[in-house]
Structure formats: structure tokens, C-alpha cells
Amino acid sequence: MTDATTDPLVVFTPSGKRGRVARGTPVLAAARKLGVDLDSVCGGRGICSKCQVAPAYGDFAKHGVHAGADALSEWNAVEERYDRIRGLPKGRRLGCQAQIQGDIVIDVPPESQVHKQVVRKAATMRDIAMNPATRLVLVEVEEPDMHVPSGDFERLARALKEQWQVEGVTADLSLLARLQPVLRKGSWQVTVALYHDHTGASPRIVEIWPGLQEGPLYGLAIDLGSTTIAAHLTDLATGAVTASAGAMNPQIRFGEDLMSRVSYAMMNPGGDAEMTAAVREAIGQLAGKLAAEAGIEAERIVETVFVCNPVMHHLLLGFDPVELGQAPFALVTSNAITLAASDLGLRGLNPRARIYVLPCIAGHVGADAAAVALSEQPGRSQDLVLVVDVGTNAEILLGDTSRVLACSSPTGPAFEGAQISSGQRAAPGAIERIEIDPATKEPRFRVIGVDLWSDEDGFTEAAGKTGITGICGSGIIEAVAEMRMAGLLDGSGLIGSAAQTGTPRCIPDGRTQAYVIWDGTEAGGPLISVTQGDIRAIQLAKSALYAGARLLMDERNVDKVDRVVLAGAFGAHISPKHAMVLGMIPDVPLDKVTSAGNAAGTGARIALCNIDARAEIEATVRQITKVETAIEPKFQDHFVAANAIPHKTDPFPELSKIVSLPDVSFNTHGSGEDGSGRRRRRRS
């Protein structure tokens, strides 16, 4: 009989699901045992290749895993044959063939997942004043004359000066190499994509075509997040978003949160380069996907704007992020950066495309926060506004016309559905909305991909197409808030027992309790519940968020704000009421809580379409007051007080006008109470 504690530990990303399996277990079998979404249609014979996985090796402090080179079995004959005939991407294995021999972290790429994940960072509608850096100009160039010797490029430059008043133009070597055939093919008439930004640098020719080219030029606005990458293909003449796409950040397999990735770079020589290569490849694939979807040539994508947090910023640009993991959290550079796509080796767009990365505000407050500031303009607000962009790392801005402050707060991946027992990323079949009847304690819910609630006619048939597979970030947030409102959860975050709550849906889970939302085990499906561990994960995340907001309020010497703006996927999918019941945001009237959608992505599009906005945000970030949560002593005090739901000491008068939270306590250890409020009698 084997000792289960010595069995290898396997961690699957991006789901975060983990467990021990017997040595020699195929990866596909381990995925099925742990409820991981890994596709296979050939019965594990190595024919379909749908179970491809990407193992990661090295030290993963966050997961407590050291994955040695021998953590998986050697390639076998089936994999060798498949690779020889059809080809396996570098670093991939077939999950049905690779066997687990030691502790390992395994990434399941999007194409290997049955239920494709939904990246909820759609472009938000916004009127943008157009003043792009790149434009098309038609130029008539003089033919060469042996009696007046000059180069073709010099005559092109002279024509641009005479016909368009553009002086001092430059071009990359790769463009000069194709200049002569293009000029001659166009009979000395060419269309030039000319880049001229706000910095005063010399204008640059990005692309050249023979004759008249009237088709639009495109740019990419990319929000590079810790968990997801969202890209918007944008017409540089009109600002219209032609296509949008998203992908999971492949760096998740190196660590779900930022400090885990910094730790990976510290503990694994070359780890930073490994993460840089992974994210650049993903961006190139995303660009290619958007070009194909829009039916355009990659050469028409001539600009890209990036917004990202400081760690993503450094890993994108190939900078070592280790200094960001320790005080004083020094950036390599906080200034905006302009470079060529070829400098990053990005595929899927013009290699001479100009890349603009927004400035960072501070060591833990990045270009994504700058983009939110550009989009939401807190410095122009007449009332005091709190802007919260929630993800694996929360960016928080507080300001009005007098002053703007900014900080980031390490909320972790719980809001994304990770580190949750039944959690998953947003995908068809995931519970995203939930209500609990306070009288019967019975839940009703909606899953992604189905418009009906679970208690409505036709739900079972409709959900049969997607299944009911787990609970995503928006679902777990609403579930915890609903449990608090229904009296299933007390103010400290303890789940009551069946006897204490009056519902058999509260079941024992080790030494604690869990609340069952859906039991599909009879049909071979999952048991979806909220455990005490899930509650703690959400408490930690929401406490970090609230503590960050309180630090900014302390700096302004205020106890309340006038309004709250929720940005990002969180803002678009969570109701203000549930956010306030949970204690994620300060107490304000609910009609003063609004959603800004993907504000960081909107800021990226504004910077892409208007060079004046780039100059504006570069000036603005120098005026923003930065508050560093990692070294602020009061952060811990605020964090501890915010563990209660909604809060231990801060009053929530506006919330109390619409919600009456049950006064229950389920603490039977140390309080002398039995959970019903009655004192327990001491044993003699």
C-alpha cells in the first residue's frame, strides 16, 4: 500500500487545481481526477493531440513545488511518432502519454481546453479625438538622374519635405532594403506610412507601397494583465475597433500572482527570459489572430500601445524584475518607451511597427494605472472619486481637481476564480451569478452560456450543452455576499452548520463547514460548494483591496468618498450591492457606484489614437502622489479590520438602507457561544 503523502504533487494552471496522484499516472488521468478541463477524443491513444500540455520545470515557491527535469516520463514511441508526422510545438507533451514521476506544474493551453475561457475585457465604447502618430501620404518621387547623383531615399525624403512639409525623415535598414523595387513598381509614385509622434523625434517611414494605397492603417491597443491579455485592433483613421481578442497570459504557469513570478525569476536562472519569451509568443499569436479575423495583412498593423503593471512591463521588455520584489521596488525605467516590434521579436504585425509603452507611476503602480487615469480622468473630477481596477493586482486611484493619489494592492487570483475549491476561469458552464433565498436558504444561479436561471423552465436542457462545471470569480464574490445576507455566514466569515443555519446544504468539510450550491455527482458531475477555505481566500483578497483604498483616504484625511468607479472585468460583472456587502469598496450610495468597463484598455486605445494624450499622461504621472502599500505600517491595521464582512469597525450607513445583515455568530470556539447566541454551559 502506497503512502499518499509521498505521491507526486501536480498543479494545473490556469485553473489552479492541485492534488497528489500515484507515480506513473498519465497527465490526462490526473487532470480528470482533479476536475481539470483537458480535452481528449481519441481515448488516450495519442492520435487526436487535443490533450497537449506544457509542463514547467524549476522552483515554484508559490506552489511549494520543485519540478525537476525528470518530473515527467521520457518521450515514448507514440509521442515520437506524432511529433515526426504532425509536429508538437516546442515544450509540449501529450497528456495521455506523459506520466507523472515527480512534483510538477502543468499548463493547459487554451486549445487543449474543452470549455474555452472567456476573456472579459471587451472594448468599451468611447469617443476619442483622433490625432494618430501614423498616417498615409502619397508621394511623387523624382526619377534618378546620372547627372544629378543622389540616392533614392534622399529623393524620397526631399519629396516628403516639398509635398508634405515633413523634414528629417528616417527609415530602418529593413525598409531601405525594399525601397528601390517599390519605387520602380509604382513608377515613382508611392504611398508611405509615416510615423511622427509627440516627442519631437525625427519622422520615420514605417512602411511603403507602390502607387496609391487607400486602405486603412491599424494599431493594436494591448492590456497585458497578470492573468489575461486583451488586444483591440483599431482603425487609426477613425478609432473604430475592428476586432478584439483575448488570451490567458501563459506566464500563469510560472506563478499566478506577480510576486510568484518575481520569485521564479530569482530562484531559476534564466527564468525571466523564459517568461519573456512566453508572453511575447502569446502576443504575436494574438496579433495574428486579430489580423486573420479582420482579413488584413499583418503589414497593415503599424502601431501597438501597451499598458501593463510593473512586473509585466519588465518581463515584456526583457528587464529582470527581481528589484521589483524588494524595497525600494526600483524600476529599470518609469518613462514611456518607444521602440520597434522587431526589438521585441513580435510576430503577427509589421516588424517595423512602432511600439509605445505608457509610463509607470511607481514600482508597484504601473502603466495600467496610468491608462486608467488617462481614461477616467480623476484629476478633472469636481467630487472625490475612487477608481478601482480589480484583477490579480488591484490598481486604485483617488482624486479630484486638487490632487490624485495612486496605489496598488496585491489582491491575488481569488477574484479570477483561482485558489477556490470549485473555482475556474470564466468559461461556458461556470456559475457567474447567484441568489440565495434568506428564508429557504436555497440557491438559484446562472452559468456562462445560458440565459436562464437554474430555477426557470428549460434551464436543465440549455445547461446540458455547457454542463455546470464550477464557479468563476464573479460567481464566488456574489456567493459569499449572498451567504452573508442569507445568514449562512457570520460577520467574521464563519460558515454555520446545518443545525445552526437550518439547511442541509451546509455540510461538514473536515473541521469546518461548506455550503452546497450544486450537486451533480449522481450524473458524474462535480459537487460545487463554497468552503471555509474559499471564504478565507475571498476575505484576504477583499481586505487587501479595501485596505489600499483606506490608505489613500487617510492620505487625503477623509473617511468617505463621493463616488466609486469599478473598472475592469470585475466592474462589468459584479453588482455594487454585492461588492459593498462583501466590504470590497467604501460605503457610498449605490447609485454613486458605476462601471467603467475595461478602463485600462480604453486608456491604451486613447493613447494609440491620439499623440496629445500620450504627452498628457506623461505629464500627469509626474503629478500623481504614489502611496506604497508594501511599506505603509497602517496597511496591516486596515487589512485586519477589513477581514470582517463587511468590516469590523467602519460603518456602512448607505448599505444598511437597502440591506439588513443578519446578526449571527457561528464561533463556538473561545466565545462561549454555541452559534445561536446562547452561552454554553461549562462542564464541571
N, C-alpha and C positions, 0 to 999 in steps of 0.2 A: 504494500500500500504506500503510495507516494505521499510526501509531506507537501500540502498545498502551499505552504509559506515559502518553499524553495522553488516553486514553479516560476517560470519567467513572467515578468510583468510587461504587458503590452498596452501602449497608449495610442489611441487612434485620434488623428486630427483630420478635419477641423471640429469634429463632434465633441472631442474631449473625453470620450468614453474610454474606460480603462478597466483592466482586470487581469487576473492571473490565469494562465492556461497551461496545460501539460506540455512539457518539452516535446517537440515534434509535431505540434498541432499546426496544420496549414493556416496561413493568414486568413483565408476565406472562411474557414470553420471558426476561427477565433472571432472574426467580425460578426458572424451570425450569432454566436453565443452571447456576445456583448451588445447586440442590437445595433450594430453599425451598418450604415447604408452603403453596402458594397455589392455591385451588380454582378450577375453571372447567369448565362443562359445555356451553357454547354454542359452543365453538370460537373464542372471541375475537371474537364479533360484537356484544358489548355488550348481550346480551339477558338473560342469567341473573343478572347482578350479583354472582355469587359471588366474583369476583376483586377486590372492593373493597379498597383500601389507604388508609392515612393517611400522606401524606408529611409530614415535619417539616423546617422551614427554620431557618436560623441557624447558629451556630458550635458544633461538637461536638468539643471538644478531645480527648475520649477516643478518638473515631474518626479524628481528624485530618481532619475534613470541615468545609468551609463550604458550606452548602446555600443558594444564592441563590434569589430568588423565581422565576427563570427556569430552575431545575434540571429541571423537567418541562415538557413542551409545554403550550400553552394548551388549554383545554377544546375538544373538537371537537364536531361536529354530533351524533355518537352519544351522547356524554355529556350534551349539552344536552337531547336528546330524552328520554333516560332520566330525567334529573332532573325534567323537566317533567311526565312521565307518572307516574312511580313515586316520584320523590324520592330524592336522595342525601343522607345525613347530612352536616352541615357538616364541611368539611375532608377529605372522602373523594374519591377518584378511582377510576375503573375501570381496573384493572391492564392490561386488554387494549387500552385506548385511550391512556392516558397514556404518552408516550415520554420516555426519559431523555435530557436535554440537558446535564446537568452533575452534579457530585458531589451525592449526595442520601442521606438516611436515610429509610427507608420502613418503617412499622409494618404488619404483617399482623394485623388484629384476629382474635379467636377465631372469629367466624362465617365468616371467609374461609379458614379452615384445614381441609384435608381431614381430618387426624387431630387431633381435639380434644385439647387438652392436659389433663393430669391434675394438678390442684392437690392435692398430698398433705398436706393439713392437716385431716384429719378430726377431729371432736370426740373427745377421749379420755374414756372413762367415768370419772366421779368423783362420789363422794357429796359433796354441797355442803349445808352448813347454810343453810336459807333464811331470809333477812331482807331482802326486796327493798325498794327505795325507793318503788315504786309499787304501790298496791293499789286494789281496787274497794270502794266503800262505797255503800250505798243510803241516800238521804236524803229525808225528808218535809219539804217547804218550805211555810211559811205563804203563803196567797194574799195578794195586795196588798189594802190597806185604805186608802181615801182619807182616813180619819180618823186613821190612824197612818202618815204618809208615810215610806216607806223604799224603797230600790232593791231590785230582785230579787236582785242579787248580795249585798247586805248581809243579806237574809233567808236566802239560801243559806249564807252564812258563819256566821250565828247558828245555823242548824240543825246545821251540822257541829260547832260548839262544843258544843251541847247534847246531840247524839245520839252523837258520836264523840270528844268531848273534843279536837277539833282547833281550835287557835286561830290567828288571824292569817293566814288563807289568802289567797293571791293568785292572779291569773289574767292571762294575756296578753290584749291587746286583741282578737285574733282569736277567742278563746273568748267574751269578753264579747259580741261581735257576734252570736253564735248562741245566747246564753243564754236569751232570752225565748221564742223559738219552741219550744225543747226543754222548758222548764219547762211550758209550756201543753200541748204534745203529750203529756207524761207525766202530766197532771193533777196537777202539783205534786209528783210523785214522780220522782226522777231517780237514775241511777247515775253516780257520779263516779269518775274515775281520779285518785287523789290521790298526788302525789309529795312525799315528805318524806325527805330524805337525812340523812347523818351530820354535816353541817356546822353544824346549828342554825339554818339559814336558814328563812324562813317556808315553810310547806307551800304547794304550788302545784297548782292544778287543771290537769291536762293535757288531759283530755277529759271530755265529759258526754254521756249518752244518756238519752232519755226512758224512764221506767219501770224495770223490773228487767232488768239485763243480767248474765247469769251466765257468759258465755263468757270464756275466759282472756285475760289480757293477755300481750303478748310483748315481748321485748327482743332486741337484736342484740349479740352479742359479736364484735367485728371485730379480727382480727390483720392490720394493714396493714403488709405487708412491702415491701422494696425490689423484689422480683420478683413476689410474689403477694399477693393479698388473699383472706383466708379469713373467712367470716361464718357464724355459727351462730345460727339463730332459736330462741330459748329461751323456754319457758313460765315466766312469772315467779311462778307459784304452786308449781310442782313442781321447776323446774330442768331439766326434760327438754328435750333438744334435738329440736325438731320437724323441722327441716330444716337442711341445711348446703350451702353452695355456695362455689365459689372462682373467681377470675378472675386473669388476669395483670394486673399493675399497668401501666396504659398509659403511665406515665412512663418505661418502659424505652426508648421511642424517643428520649428526651432524654439517656439515659445509663444503662448497665447497673448501675453502682455509684453510691454516694452522692456521692462527690466529683465524679463526672462531672456530676451534676445540679446540684450547687453551682456548678460551673464554667459550666454552661449558663446559670444564673441570673445569674452575673457578666458573662458575655460577650454576653448577649442581653437588652436592655431589655424588661421585661415577661415574661421567661422564667419567673420564679417564679409569676406569676399564671397563665400558660399551663399549667404543671404542676399547680397547684392546681385549676384548672377540670377538667383531665383526670381527676384522681383522684377528685374529688367526683362527677363524672358516672358513673364506674365504680362507685362505692359505691352511688349511687342505683339504678343498673341492677341491682346485686346484691341490694339490698333488695327491689326489685320482683319479681325472680325468685323470691326465697325466699317472699314473700307469696303469689305465684301458685301455687308448688309446694305450700304448706301450705293453700291455699284459704281465706285470710283476707283481710279488708280491711286496707289499709295503716294505717288509723287505729288498729288494734289494736296496732301496734308503737309502744310509748310510751317506750322507753328504748334507748339504744345506749351501749356501752362500747368505747373504742378503746385498743389497745396498738400502739405503733409506735416505731421508732428516732427519734432527734432530728431528722434531716433530714425524714423522713416526717411527723413531728409538726408541724414548722414549715410544711411545704407543705400539709398538711391544713387547718391553722388559718389559712392565709393570711399566715404570717410569712415575711419574707425570710430564707433560710437561709445567706446569704453569710458571716455571722460564724462559722458552724459550720465553715467551710472554712479557718480560720486561727486560730492561737493568740491568745487563751486559750480558744477554742471556746465563746464565750458564748451561752447560751440566752436567748431573749426571756423565758421563764419556765420554771422547773423544777417549779413546783407543779402539782398536779392542777387540771383545769379542768372546770367545769360550764357548759353553755350549751344553747341550743335548736337543734333540727335546722334551723329556719329561718335561724338565724345563719350556717349553712354552706351554705344553699341545697340541702340534701339532699332528693332525691325518693325515693319508694318507701316512705315511712314517715310517721307522723303529723308534721305540721310543727311541732307543739308538743312532740314527743318530747324528753326531756331527754338530753343527751349528757354522758358522763363520760369524760375522758381521764386515764389514770393518770399519776402524776408521773414525770418523768425523773430519773435518778440523777445524770447529769453530761452534759457537752457531747457526748460520744460514746457514752454509755451511757443508753439511753432507757427509755421506758415499757414496751417489750417485755421488757427485762431485769428491770424491776420486776415485771412479770407473771410471769416465770419464778420470781423469788424468792417471790412470793406462792403460786405453785403448788407449788414443790418445797421450800420452807422450809429452805434450807441452814443458817439460823441456829438451827434446832432439832435439827440432826444431832449425835449424840454422836461420830461419827467425821468425819474430814476428807473432805468431798465436793467434787468438781469437777463443776460443771454446765455443759455446753457446748451452746448453741443455735446450730446452724450454718445459715447462709444466705449471702446475698451479703455480709452483715456479721455476724460471729460475736459473740454475747454470752456472756461467760464469768463464772461466779460460783465462788468458792472460800470455803468456810467451815465452821464448826461452831458450837457454842453459845457459844464465846468471841468470835468475830469473823467477819464476812463481808466479802469483797473482791469488786470487780467491775471488769471492763474490757470493751472491745470491740476486735475485731481485724478489719482490712479484708481478708477472705479473697477478695473478688471473686466474679465469677459462674461460675468454673470448676466449682464443685460443683453448679451448676444445669445443667451441660451446655453453657454458653456458652463462647466462645473455645476450643472444642475442634473439631478438623478435621471429625470426623464427628458432632459433638455436636448435641443437640437437647433441647428441654424434654421432660419426661415426657409421652408420648402413646403410643397404641397403635402397635406396631411398633418402638418404641425398645428397644434391648438394656438390660436393667436388672440382670441377674445374669450372671456369667461364671465359669467354672472353666477352668484350663489344666493339662493333664497334664504334670507335670515331666519325664516320660520321652520322650513323643512330641512335646511342645510343641503339641499340638492343642487347640483351644478347644471348649468346649460352652457354650451360653448360653440364656437365656430372654428373651423380649421381652414387653413390656406387652401384655396382652390375650390371651396364650396361656399355658396352664398347663404345657405340656410343655417339656422341654429340647430343644435343637436336635438331639441325637443319639437322641431317642426316636421310636418309630414314630408316625406321624400328625402330626409337627411341621410338615412341609412343607405339608400340606393346611390345617392350622389357621392357619399363618402367612400363607397365601395371602390370608386375609381382611384382615389388617392390613398385610402387607408387612414387610420388615425394612428400616427406614428410617434408622437412626442409633443413637447411643448416648447415654443420658441420664446425669445426674450420678451416680446410684448405680452405673451400669454402668462409667463411666470410672474411678471410685475402685476398684472391685473389679478391673478390668482391670489397672491399674497395680500393685496389690498382688499379683495372680496372676502377672504378668510377673516381678516380683521373686522370688517363691517358685519360679518355674519356671526361673530362671537366664537369662531373656531380657533382664533389666535388671540393671545392676550397682548397687552401693550409692550411687554418685554420681548415678544417674539416667540413665546412657547405655544406649541400646538396642544390642545386639550385631548384627553382620551375620549373614547366613546361614551363612557359614563358621565364625564364632565360636560360634553357638548351635546349629548342626546342624539348622536347619529352614528350608525355602524360604519360610516365612511371613514371615520377616524380609527385607524388600525395601529397595533403595536409595530414598531420598527426598531428592533433592538431595545435599547433603554428609553427610547423616545417614541413619538407618535408620528404618523403620516396621514395625510388626507387624500383619499382616492378620488380622482376626477373621472377616470375611465378605466374599466377593467375589460380588456379584450383577450384575456388569457384563454378563455374557453374556445375561441376561434383561432388560437395560435398567435394572437396579437400581444401587444405589450400591456403591462399594468402601468398606467400613467398616474403618478401621485406627486404630491408636494411633501417632501420630507423635512425634518427639522434641519438637516444639513443644507437643504435648499434655502430655507428661511434665513439661515445664518449667512449664506453667500450673498443673498439679496441685501441683508442688513449691512454687511460690510461695504457693498458697492454703493448703496444709497447714502450711507453715513459719510463716506469719502466725498461724495458729491455735495451733500448739504454742508459739510464742514468747510469745503472750499468756498462755497457761496458765503458762508458766515464770516470767513476771514476777510473777504472783500468788503462785506458790510461793516465789519469792525474798522477797516481802514478808512471807510467813509463816515464812521461814527453814527451809523443808523441801525435801527432794529427792524426795519421793514423796507420793502421796495414798492414802487408804484405798479410795476407790471413785470411779467416774466415772458420771455420768448424761448420756446423749446425748438431747438434746431436739430437737424439730422434725422435719421430713420426713426429714432425714439420719438421725436416731436411729432412726426406724422402719424404715429400708430398707437400712442398712449393717450388716454383721456386725462385732462388736467385733474379731474377728481381723483382718479386712482393714484396719480403722481403725488398729490397732496396728502391723501390718506396714508400713503407709504412714508411720507416725510422726505421726499426727494428734493422738493423745492420749498422755498419760504412761503408763508401764508399770504395770499392775496385773493381778492375776489376772482372767481373762476372766469368771469368774462374779461379779466385782465391777463389771462394766460392764453397765448396764441402760438401757433406753429409757423415756423419759417421754412419748413422743408429742409432740403439739403443746402443749408446756408454756405457751407464751405465750398461746395461745388458751384453754387451761384457766384460766390466771390471769384472763383477761378475763371468762370465764363466772363465776368465783368473785366477782369484783368486781361483776358485773351482778346476781347473785342475793343478795348479802349486803353491806349497807352497813357492817357492822362490819369486813369485810375491807378496805373502802376506807380506813377510819380506820387499820387496822393497817398497810397498805402505805405510807400517807403518813408514818407514824411510822418504819417500817423503813428507807425510803430515806435518811432523815437519819442513820441509824446505819451505813450501808454505807460502807466505805472505797473511794474511787474511785482507780483507777490509770490514768493516761493513757498509752497505748502510743505515741502520736504524738510525745511529747517525752521519753520514757524512754530514756536512752542504751543501756541493756543490751538493749533490744528488738532492735536490729540484730545484736548478737552472738548472741543466741538464734536469730534468724531465719536467719542464715548457717549456724550449726551444724545447724539443723533441715532444711536443704536435702537432706542425705543421707537415704537410705531404709533403715532408719527414722530414724537420727540419727547424726551424726558422732561425738559423744562420750558422750552419755547412754546408760547401759547399759539393756537391756531383758531382765532375767533371767526375768520371768514369760513373756514372749513366747518366749524360747528354750526353754522347757519343752515347748512344743507345736509350734513351727515351727523348722526348721533352714534358715536362709537361705544359698543358695549363695555361696561366696566367689569371685566372678568380677569381672574388671575388663576393660572394653572400651575403655579410654582408650589409644589408640595415638599420641596427640599429646602430647609433652612428658614422658611417663612412661618412654619407652624400652621399652615392652612392646607386644606385638602383639595383646593382648586375651586371650591364653590364659595369661598369667602369665609367658611366656618373654621374656627380654631380646632386643631387636632388635639385630642387628649393625650397627655404624656403617659407612657407605660410606667408602672411603678417597678 
